[in-house]
Amino acid sequence: MSRYLLIETKSPLDGGSYAFDLGRQLRELNHDVTIYLLQDAVFTARRKFQAGERLVEEAERGGVRVLADGVSARQRGVTGARIAKSVSVTDMGEMVDLLMERADKAIWH
C-alpha cells in the first residue's frame, strides 16, 4: 500500500474532479489517499455548492481525506460555516509535510 497526495488546483466546474476520481480508484486498490485543495479547487469545499458537495461526500464515504488550503479559502470567501464539515482547513506547512514526509507519491493537477 502506498500513500498518495493528490493536489487539486481547479474548480469542479473547470475539470477539478480529477483528483477525486483518481483518489477513488486508488482507495479501491487499498492505497492511503489525501487530496489537498489549492487555489480555485477550494470551491469544492464550499457547503451547498452542488458540484463540490458531491465530490466531498463521495471522498468521505470512500475513506479519502480532504484538506483545503486556508489562504486560498480565505481569498475566495470559503471560510467558517461555508466549509464542508468533512474538509479540514490547513496551511502550506501541512502540504509540505505531506509532500516531504508523509506521502510516497504526489500528483499535482
N, CA, C and O atoms as CSV, one atom per row, in Angstrom:
chain,resi,resn,atom,element,x,y,z
A,1,MET,N,N,0.840,-1.173,0.000
A,1,MET,CA,C,0.000,0.000,0.000
A,1,MET,C,C,0.887,1.240,0.000
A,1,MET,O,O,1.828,1.345,0.787
A,2,SER,N,N,0.577,2.168,-0.887
A,2,SER,CA,C,1.299,3.433,-0.972
A,2,SER,C,C,0.445,4.560,-0.413
A,2,SER,O,O,-0.776,4.446,-0.299
A,3,ARG,N,N,1.121,5.654,-0.065
A,3,ARG,CA,C,0.433,6.847,0.431
A,3,ARG,C,C,0.509,7.914,-0.657
A,3,ARG,O,O,1.597,8.343,-1.041
A,4,TYR,N,N,-0.644,8.335,-1.145
A,4,TYR,CA,C,-0.726,9.306,-2.228
A,4,TYR,C,C,-1.186,10.652,-1.717
A,4,TYR,O,O,-2.070,10.737,-0.864
A,5,LEU,N,N,-0.578,11.715,-2.246
A,5,LEU,CA,C,-1.035,13.080,-2.046
A,5,LEU,C,C,-1.448,13.597,-3.415
A,5,LEU,O,O,-0.625,13.701,-4.324
A,6,LEU,N,N,-2.719,13.919,-3.553
A,6,LEU,CA,C,-3.247,14.455,-4.803
A,6,LEU,C,C,-3.559,15.929,-4.575
A,6,LEU,O,O,-4.419,16.264,-3.760
A,7,ILE,N,N,-2.873,16.800,-5.282
A,7,ILE,CA,C,-3.054,18.238,-5.126
A,7,ILE,C,C,-3.907,18.723,-6.291
A,7,ILE,O,O,-3.515,18.627,-7.454
A,8,GLU,N,N,-5.078,19.243,-5.953
A,8,GLU,CA,C,-6.010,19.734,-6.978
A,8,GLU,C,C,-6.035,21.251,-6.934
A,8,GLU,O,O,-6.140,21.840,-5.858
A,9,THR,N,N,-5.938,21.894,-8.105
A,9,THR,CA,C,-5.942,23.354,-8.181
A,9,THR,C,C,-7.136,23.908,-8.949
A,9,THR,O,O,-7.334,25.123,-8.985
A,10,LYS,N,N,-7.926,23.046,-9.556
A,10,LYS,CA,C,-9.031,23.519,-10.400
A,10,LYS,C,C,-10.379,23.367,-9.701
A,10,LYS,O,O,-10.592,22.443,-8.915
A,11,SER,N,N,-11.268,24.282,-10.003
A,11,SER,CA,C,-12.641,24.217,-9.510
A,11,SER,C,C,-13.335,22.995,-10.118
A,11,SER,O,O,-12.960,22.559,-11.206
A,12,PRO,N,N,-14.335,22.437,-9.437
A,12,PRO,CA,C,-15.047,21.304,-10.019
A,12,PRO,C,C,-15.755,21.670,-11.325
A,12,PRO,O,O,-16.082,20.786,-12.117
A,13,LEU,N,N,-15.992,22.948,-11.553
A,13,LEU,CA,C,-16.622,23.377,-12.803
A,13,LEU,C,C,-15.611,23.543,-13.927
A,13,LEU,O,O,-15.980,23.805,-15.072
A,14,ASP,N,N,-14.330,23.388,-13.593
A,14,ASP,CA,C,-13.257,23.575,-14.574
A,14,ASP,C,C,-12.344,22.346,-14.640
A,14,ASP,O,O,-11.143,22.476,-14.881
A,15,GLY,N,N,-12.907,21.168,-14.428
A,15,GLY,CA,C,-12.119,19.940,-14.506
A,15,GLY,C,C,-11.490,19.508,-13.201
A,15,GLY,O,O,-10.603,18.656,-13.197
A,16,GLY,N,N,-11.931,20.079,-12.094
A,16,GLY,CA,C,-11.346,19.794,-10.799
A,16,GLY,C,C,-11.815,18.520,-10.130
A,16,GLY,O,O,-11.607,18.346,-8.929
A,17,SER,N,N,-12.436,17.635,-10.868
A,17,SER,CA,C,-12.845,16.350,-10.279
A,17,SER,C,C,-11.761,15.290,-10.473
A,17,SER,O,O,-11.898,14.173,-9.973
A,18,TYR,N,N,-10.695,15.619,-11.185
A,18,TYR,CA,C,-9.642,14.648,-11.499
A,18,TYR,C,C,-9.074,13.980,-10.252
A,18,TYR,O,O,-8.993,12.754,-10.187
A,19,ALA,N,N,-8.682,14.775,-9.265
A,19,ALA,CA,C,-8.082,14.214,-8.048
A,19,ALA,C,C,-9.077,13.310,-7.326
A,19,ALA,O,O,-8.687,12.292,-6.754
A,20,PHE,N,N,-10.341,13.668,-7.347
A,20,PHE,CA,C,-11.354,12.866,-6.671
A,20,PHE,C,C,-11.593,11.543,-7.404
A,20,PHE,O,O,-11.760,10.500,-6.772
A,21,ASP,N,N,-11.609,11.589,-8.727
A,21,ASP,CA,C,-11.775,10.358,-9.500
A,21,ASP,C,C,-10.581,9.429,-9.295
A,21,ASP,O,O,-10.750,8.233,-9.062
A,22,LEU,N,N,-9.383,9.983,-9.382
A,22,LEU,CA,C,-8.170,9.195,-9.177
A,22,LEU,C,C,-8.090,8.692,-7.737
A,22,LEU,O,O,-7.716,7.544,-7.494
A,23,GLY,N,N,-8.440,9.549,-6.794
A,23,GLY,CA,C,-8.419,9.158,-5.386
A,23,GLY,C,C,-9.329,7.980,-5.095
A,23,GLY,O,O,-8.964,7.073,-4.348
A,24,ARG,N,N,-10.516,7.995,-5.688
A,24,ARG,CA,C,-11.455,6.871,-5.509
A,24,ARG,C,C,-10.846,5.578,-6.055
A,24,ARG,O,O,-10.918,4.529,-5.414
A,25,GLN,N,N,-10.251,5.664,-7.234
A,25,GLN,CA,C,-9.645,4.473,-7.834
A,25,GLN,C,C,-8.489,3.946,-6.981
A,25,GLN,O,O,-8.347,2.736,-6.804
A,26,LEU,N,N,-7.677,4.841,-6.459
A,26,LEU,CA,C,-6.558,4.422,-5.615
A,26,LEU,C,C,-7.040,3.810,-4.307
A,26,LEU,O,O,-6.455,2.836,-3.833
A,27,ARG,N,N,-8.085,4.356,-3.721
A,27,ARG,CA,C,-8.648,3.786,-2.483
A,27,ARG,C,C,-9.192,2.385,-2.741
A,27,ARG,O,O,-9.064,1.504,-1.891
A,28,GLU,N,N,-9.797,2.175,-3.905
A,28,GLU,CA,C,-10.298,0.843,-4.253
A,28,GLU,C,C,-9.168,-0.176,-4.311
A,28,GLU,O,O,-9.396,-1.373,-4.139
A,29,LEU,N,N,-7.953,0.298,-4.552
A,29,LEU,CA,C,-6.766,-0.560,-4.563
A,29,LEU,C,C,-6.070,-0.568,-3.198
A,29,LEU,O,O,-4.938,-1.035,-3.069
A,30,ASN,N,N,-6.764,-0.043,-2.183
A,30,ASN,CA,C,-6.306,-0.024,-0.786
A,30,ASN,C,C,-5.118,0.889,-0.508
A,30,ASN,O,O,-4.357,0.644,0.428
A,31,HIS,N,N,-4.953,1.925,-1.301
A,31,HIS,CA,C,-3.913,2.909,-1.025
A,31,HIS,C,C,-4.475,3.985,-0.093
A,31,HIS,O,O,-5.682,4.228,-0.063
A,32,ASP,N,N,-3.597,4.611,0.652
A,32,ASP,CA,C,-3.963,5.743,1.501
A,32,ASP,C,C,-3.932,6.996,0.624
A,32,ASP,O,O,-2.947,7.247,-0.070
A,33,VAL,N,N,-5.018,7.786,0.657
A,33,VAL,CA,C,-5.119,8.940,-0.241
A,33,VAL,C,C,-5.526,10.191,0.535
A,33,VAL,O,O,-6.465,10.173,1.330
A,34,THR,N,N,-4.797,11.274,0.285
A,34,THR,CA,C,-5.153,12.600,0.788
A,34,THR,C,C,-5.246,13.530,-0.407
A,34,THR,O,O,-4.358,13.553,-1.259
A,35,ILE,N,N,-6.328,14.298,-0.466
A,35,ILE,CA,C,-6.485,15.319,-1.502
A,35,ILE,C,C,-6.297,16.674,-0.840
A,35,ILE,O,O,-6.929,16.973,0.173
A,36,TYR,N,N,-5.421,17.497,-1.421
A,36,TYR,CA,C,-5.173,18.840,-0.918
A,36,TYR,C,C,-5.727,19.821,-1.939
A,36,TYR,O,O,-5.270,19.862,-3.082
A,37,LEU,N,N,-6.719,20.616,-1.522
A,37,LEU,CA,C,-7.362,21.594,-2.400
A,37,LEU,C,C,-6.613,22.919,-2.307
A,37,LEU,O,O,-6.423,23.465,-1.220
A,38,LEU,N,N,-6.196,23.420,-3.449
A,38,LEU,CA,C,-5.381,24.625,-3.527
A,38,LEU,C,C,-5.964,25.528,-4.605
A,38,LEU,O,O,-6.580,25.034,-5.549
A,39,GLN,N,N,-5.789,26.815,-4.487
A,39,GLN,CA,C,-6.274,27.804,-5.451
A,39,GLN,C,C,-7.788,27.641,-5.657
A,39,GLN,O,O,-8.524,27.539,-4.676
A,40,ASP,N,N,-8.270,27.615,-6.909
A,40,ASP,CA,C,-9.717,27.544,-7.156
A,40,ASP,C,C,-10.352,26.219,-6.733
A,40,ASP,O,O,-11.576,26.119,-6.648
A,41,ALA,N,N,-9.544,25.220,-6.472
A,41,ALA,CA,C,-10.092,23.937,-6.024
A,41,ALA,C,C,-10.776,24.045,-4.673
A,41,ALA,O,O,-11.591,23.188,-4.331
A,42,VAL,N,N,-10.464,25.094,-3.882
A,42,VAL,CA,C,-11.118,25.234,-2.578
A,42,VAL,C,C,-12.626,25.438,-2.720
A,42,VAL,O,O,-13.365,25.215,-1.761
A,43,PHE,N,N,-13.093,25.857,-3.891
A,43,PHE,CA,C,-14.543,25.966,-4.098
A,43,PHE,C,C,-15.230,24.611,-3.916
A,43,PHE,O,O,-16.413,24.554,-3.581
A,44,THR,N,N,-14.503,23.543,-4.134
A,44,THR,CA,C,-15.036,22.198,-3.928
A,44,THR,C,C,-15.469,22.006,-2.485
A,44,THR,O,O,-16.424,21.278,-2.213
A,45,ALA,N,N,-14.778,22.651,-1.565
A,45,ALA,CA,C,-15.046,22.502,-0.130
A,45,ALA,C,C,-16.208,23.359,0.352
A,45,ALA,O,O,-16.594,23.268,1.517
A,46,ARG,N,N,-16.763,24.175,-0.506
A,46,ARG,CA,C,-17.843,25.079,-0.103
A,46,ARG,C,C,-19.143,24.303,0.083
A,46,ARG,O,O,-19.608,23.608,-0.820
A,47,ARG,N,N,-19.712,24.440,1.268
A,47,ARG,CA,C,-21.005,23.804,1.553
A,47,ARG,C,C,-22.065,24.365,0.618
A,47,ARG,O,O,-22.043,25.543,0.262
A,48,LYS,N,N,-22.976,23.515,0.236
A,48,LYS,CA,C,-24.119,23.860,-0.621
A,48,LYS,C,C,-23.706,24.243,-2.037
A,48,LYS,O,O,-24.510,24.794,-2.788
A,49,PHE,N,N,-22.465,23.958,-2.405
A,49,PHE,CA,C,-22.034,24.105,-3.798
A,49,PHE,C,C,-22.148,22.714,-4.393
A,49,PHE,O,O,-21.292,21.858,-4.173
A,50,GLN,N,N,-23.210,22.501,-5.145
A,50,GLN,CA,C,-23.618,21.165,-5.560
A,50,GLN,C,C,-22.493,20.348,-6.209
A,50,GLN,O,O,-22.303,19.180,-5.871
A,51,ALA,N,N,-21.760,20.951,-7.128
A,51,ALA,CA,C,-20.692,20.217,-7.818
A,51,ALA,C,C,-19.618,19.751,-6.848
A,51,ALA,O,O,-19.087,18.649,-6.988
A,52,GLY,N,N,-19.296,20.579,-5.870
A,52,GLY,CA,C,-18.270,20.220,-4.892
A,52,GLY,C,C,-18.783,19.290,-3.816
A,52,GLY,O,O,-18.071,18.380,-3.392
A,53,GLU,N,N,-20.015,19.505,-3.366
A,53,GLU,CA,C,-20.591,18.677,-2.296
A,53,GLU,C,C,-20.584,17.195,-2.648
A,53,GLU,O,O,-20.254,16.345,-1.822
A,54,ARG,N,N,-20.950,16.908,-3.880
A,54,ARG,CA,C,-20.981,15.510,-4.323
A,54,ARG,C,C,-19.583,14.888,-4.252
A,54,ARG,O,O,-19.424,13.758,-3.790
A,55,LEU,N,N,-18.582,15.626,-4.709
A,55,LEU,CA,C,-17.206,15.110,-4.689
A,55,LEU,C,C,-16.713,14.875,-3.266
A,55,LEU,O,O,-16.101,13.847,-2.976
A,56,VAL,N,N,-16.982,15.829,-2.385
A,56,VAL,CA,C,-16.537,15.708,-0.994
A,56,VAL,C,C,-17.241,14.556,-0.292
A,56,VAL,O,O,-16.610,13.808,0.454
A,57,GLU,N,N,-18.534,14.408,-0.521
A,57,GLU,CA,C,-19.283,13.307,0.101
A,57,GLU,C,C,-18.781,11.958,-0.372
A,57,GLU,O,O,-18.624,11.038,0.431
A,58,GLU,N,N,-18.525,11.829,-1.669
A,58,GLU,CA,C,-18.002,10.571,-2.203
A,58,GLU,C,C,-16.617,10.267,-1.631
A,58,GLU,O,O,-16.304,9.119,-1.319
A,59,ALA,N,N,-15.800,11.297,-1.499
A,59,ALA,CA,C,-14.458,11.110,-0.926
A,59,ALA,C,C,-14.568,10.625,0.513
A,59,ALA,O,O,-13.873,9.693,0.916
A,60,GLU,N,N,-15.437,11.256,1.280
A,60,GLU,CA,C,-15.610,10.861,2.681
A,60,GLU,C,C,-16.095,9.414,2.788
A,60,GLU,O,O,-15.576,8.642,3.595
A,61,ARG,N,N,-17.068,9.055,1.992
A,61,ARG,CA,C,-17.575,7.667,2.011
A,61,ARG,C,C,-16.489,6.673,1.627
A,61,ARG,O,O,-16.457,5.555,2.142
A,62,GLY,N,N,-15.596,7.077,0.722
A,62,GLY,CA,C,-14.545,6.187,0.249
A,62,GLY,C,C,-13.302,6.156,1.118
A,62,GLY,O,O,-12.381,5.385,0.848
A,63,GLY,N,N,-13.259,6.979,2.156
A,63,GLY,CA,C,-12.100,6.978,3.035
A,63,GLY,C,C,-10.952,7.851,2.550
A,63,GLY,O,O,-9.806,7.651,2.955
A,64,VAL,N,N,-11.248,8.817,1.687
A,64,VAL,CA,C,-10.237,9.753,1.197
A,64,VAL,C,C,-10.279,10.999,2.073
A,64,VAL,O,O,-11.340,11.589,2.275
A,65,ARG,N,N,-9.133,11.391,2.584
A,65,ARG,CA,C,-9.035,12.590,3.425
A,65,ARG,C,C,-8.929,13.814,2.523
A,65,ARG,O,O,-8.169,13.809,1.554
A,66,VAL,N,N,-9.697,14.872,2.840
A,66,VAL,CA,C,-9.694,16.096,2.034
A,66,VAL,C,C,-9.256,17.272,2.904
A,66,VAL,O,O,-9.836,17.536,3.957
A,67,LEU,N,N,-8.226,17.968,2.443
A,67,LEU,CA,C,-7.713,19.160,3.110
A,67,LEU,C,C,-7.858,20.346,2.165
A,67,LEU,O,O,-7.788,20.184,0.947
A,68,ALA,N,N,-8.061,21.541,2.724
A,68,ALA,CA,C,-8.153,22.755,1.916
A,68,ALA,C,C,-7.148,23.778,2.433
A,68,ALA,O,O,-6.992,23.952,3.642
A,69,ASP,N,N,-6.477,24.444,1.520
A,69,ASP,CA,C,-5.513,25.483,1.874
A,69,ASP,C,C,-6.249,26.690,2.449
A,69,ASP,O,O,-7.150,27.233,1.810
A,70,GLY,N,N,-5.868,27.106,3.644
A,70,GLY,CA,C,-6.533,28.205,4.325
A,70,GLY,C,C,-6.423,29.537,3.612
A,70,GLY,O,O,-7.395,30.291,3.565
A,71,VAL,N,N,-5.260,29.845,3.054
A,71,VAL,CA,C,-5.080,31.118,2.347
A,71,VAL,C,C,-5.964,31.151,1.104
A,71,VAL,O,O,-6.658,32.139,0.864
A,72,SER,N,N,-5.944,30.093,0.324
A,72,SER,CA,C,-6.788,30.029,-0.880
A,72,SER,C,C,-8.263,30.152,-0.513
A,72,SER,O,O,-9.024,30.830,-1.203
A,73,ALA,N,N,-8.663,29.495,0.574
A,73,ALA,CA,C,-10.062,29.537,1.002
A,73,ALA,C,C,-10.457,30.956,1.417
A,73,ALA,O,O,-11.511,31.449,1.014
A,74,ARG,N,N,-9.626,31.605,2.212
A,74,ARG,CA,C,-9.936,32.978,2.644
A,74,ARG,C,C,-10.012,33.934,1.461
A,74,ARG,O,O,-10.898,34.787,1.410
A,75,GLN,N,N,-9.098,33.799,0.517
A,75,GLN,CA,C,-9.093,34.681,-0.654
A,75,GLN,C,C,-10.367,34.541,-1.483
A,75,GLN,O,O,-10.756,35.468,-2.193
A,76,ARG,N,N,-11.011,33.383,-1.390
A,76,ARG,CA,C,-12.210,33.122,-2.184
A,76,ARG,C,C,-13.487,33.148,-1.346
A,76,ARG,O,O,-14.559,32.800,-1.840
A,77,GLY,N,N,-13.381,33.554,-0.094
A,77,GLY,CA,C,-14.552,33.680,0.766
A,77,GLY,C,C,-15.142,32.366,1.231
A,77,GLY,O,O,-16.301,32.314,1.641
A,78,VAL,N,N,-14.357,31.309,1.170
A,78,VAL,CA,C,-14.817,29.987,1.607
A,78,VAL,C,C,-14.254,29.769,3.008
A,78,VAL,O,O,-13.202,29.155,3.181
A,79,THR,N,N,-14.972,30.283,4.000
A,79,THR,CA,C,-14.488,30.234,5.377
A,79,THR,C,C,-15.613,29.872,6.337
A,79,THR,O,O,-16.789,29.879,5.973
A,80,GLY,N,N,-15.232,29.557,7.560
A,80,GLY,CA,C,-16.190,29.307,8.637
A,80,GLY,C,C,-17.240,28.268,8.290
A,80,GLY,O,O,-16.918,27.150,7.890
A,81,ALA,N,N,-18.493,28.649,8.447
A,81,ALA,CA,C,-19.615,27.729,8.217
A,81,ALA,C,C,-19.781,27.378,6.739
A,81,ALA,O,O,-20.573,26.498,6.402
A,82,ARG,N,N,-19.057,28.043,5.868
A,82,ARG,CA,C,-19.152,27.735,4.432
A,82,ARG,C,C,-18.335,26.505,4.035
A,82,ARG,O,O,-18.484,25.988,2.928
A,83,ILE,N,N,-17.482,26.044,4.928
A,83,ILE,CA,C,-16.628,24.878,4.637
A,83,ILE,C,C,-17.378,23.596,4.983
A,83,ILE,O,O,-17.984,23.495,6.050
A,84,ALA,N,N,-17.336,22.625,4.087
A,84,ALA,CA,C,-17.948,21.318,4.347
A,84,ALA,C,C,-17.335,20.709,5.604
A,84,ALA,O,O,-16.133,20.835,5.838
A,85,LYS,N,N,-18.156,20.054,6.406
A,85,LYS,CA,C,-17.699,19.525,7.698
A,85,LYS,C,C,-16.584,18.496,7.576
A,85,LYS,O,O,-15.742,18.395,8.469
A,86,SER,N,N,-16.563,17.741,6.505
A,86,SER,CA,C,-15.549,16.695,6.389
A,86,SER,C,C,-14.231,17.196,5.802
A,86,SER,O,O,-13.297,16.411,5.638
A,87,VAL,N,N,-14.139,18.482,5.485
A,87,VAL,CA,C,-12.914,19.068,4.935
A,87,VAL,C,C,-12.171,19.802,6.041
A,87,VAL,O,O,-12.762,20.603,6.765
A,88,SER,N,N,-10.887,19.533,6.172
A,88,SER,CA,C,-10.046,20.212,7.159
A,88,SER,C,C,-9.289,21.345,6.474
A,88,SER,O,O,-8.631,21.136,5.455
A,89,VAL,N,N,-9.388,22.542,7.040
A,89,VAL,CA,C,-8.639,23.684,6.522
A,89,VAL,C,C,-7.267,23.669,7.184
A,89,VAL,O,O,-7.152,23.514,8.400
A,90,THR,N,N,-6.244,23.829,6.375
A,90,THR,CA,C,-4.877,23.723,6.876
A,90,THR,C,C,-4.000,24.762,6.172
A,90,THR,O,O,-4.511,25.619,5.451
A,91,ASP,N,N,-2.715,24.689,6.374
A,91,ASP,CA,C,-1.818,25.656,5.755
A,91,ASP,C,C,-0.787,24.946,4.875
A,91,ASP,O,O,-0.734,23.718,4.816
A,92,MET,N,N,0.015,25.742,4.206
A,92,MET,CA,C,1.025,25.191,3.302
A,92,MET,C,C,2.033,24.306,4.020
A,92,MET,O,O,2.584,23.378,3.429
A,93,GLY,N,N,2.273,24.594,5.296
A,93,GLY,CA,C,3.193,23.751,6.062
A,93,GLY,C,C,2.721,22.305,6.086
A,93,GLY,O,O,3.531,21.382,5.994
A,94,GLU,N,N,1.417,22.108,6.210
A,94,GLU,CA,C,0.844,20.748,6.182
A,94,GLU,C,C,1.087,20.093,4.829
A,94,GLU,O,O,1.442,18.917,4.754
A,95,MET,N,N,0.891,20.870,3.752
A,95,MET,CA,C,1.119,20.308,2.425
A,95,MET,C,C,2.589,19.930,2.243
A,95,MET,O,O,2.897,18.878,1.685
A,96,VAL,N,N,3.482,20.777,2.709
A,96,VAL,CA,C,4.916,20.479,2.602
A,96,VAL,C,C,5.259,19.225,3.400
A,96,VAL,O,O,6.005,18.372,2.920
A,97,ASP,N,N,4.723,19.105,4.609
A,97,ASP,CA,C,4.954,17.897,5.411
A,97,ASP,C,C,4.463,16.655,4.675
A,97,ASP,O,O,5.142,15.629,4.647
A,98,LEU,N,N,3.283,16.758,4.084
A,98,LEU,CA,C,2.759,15.628,3.317
A,98,LEU,C,C,3.673,15.287,2.150
A,98,LEU,O,O,3.984,14.118,1.920
A,99,LEU,N,N,4.099,16.296,1.420
A,99,LEU,CA,C,4.977,16.079,0.264
A,99,LEU,C,C,6.312,15.458,0.659
A,99,LEU,O,O,6.794,14.533,0.005
A,100,MET,N,N,6.900,15.967,1.724
A,100,MET,CA,C,8.258,15.575,2.076
A,100,MET,C,C,8.342,14.344,2.969
A,100,MET,O,O,9.317,13.596,2.898
A,101,GLU,N,N,7.335,14.124,3.806
A,101,GLU,CA,C,7.483,13.087,4.820
A,101,GLU,C,C,6.364,12.056,4.877
A,101,GLU,O,O,6.593,10.921,5.294
A,102,ARG,N,N,5.171,12.430,4.468
A,102,ARG,CA,C,4.050,11.521,4.703
A,102,ARG,C,C,3.363,11.037,3.439
A,102,ARG,O,O,2.240,10.537,3.505
A,103,ALA,N,N,4.006,11.175,2.298
A,103,ALA,CA,C,3.440,10.663,1.051
A,103,ALA,C,C,4.543,9.962,0.266
A,103,ALA,O,O,5.675,10.439,0.186
A,104,ASP,N,N,4.186,8.827,-0.307
A,104,ASP,CA,C,5.121,8.116,-1.168
A,104,ASP,C,C,5.107,8.704,-2.571
A,104,ASP,O,O,6.127,8.744,-3.259
A,105,LYS,N,N,3.913,9.165,-2.983
A,105,LYS,CA,C,3.748,9.673,-4.342
A,105,LYS,C,C,2.839,10.893,-4.299
A,105,LYS,O,O,1.857,10.925,-3.559
A,106,ALA,N,N,3.178,11.891,-5.099
A,106,ALA,CA,C,2.368,13.105,-5.184
A,106,ALA,C,C,2.021,13.379,-6.643
A,106,ALA,O,O,2.847,13.213,-7.540
A,107,ILE,N,N,0.779,13.803,-6.855
A,107,ILE,CA,C,0.318,14.155,-8.197
A,107,ILE,C,C,-0.343,15.519,-8.102
A,107,ILE,O,O,-1.247,15.727,-7.293
A,108,TRP,N,N,0.112,16.446,-8.932
A,108,TRP,CA,C,-0.382,17.820,-8.920
A,108,TRP,C,C,-1.222,18.035,-10.171
A,108,TRP,O,O,-0.762,17.772,-11.282
A,109,HIS,N,N,-2.453,18.512,-9.994
A,109,HIS,CA,C,-3.339,18.767,-11.141
A,109,HIS,C,C,-3.932,20.141,-11.035
A,109,HIS,O,O,-4.705,20.549,-11.903
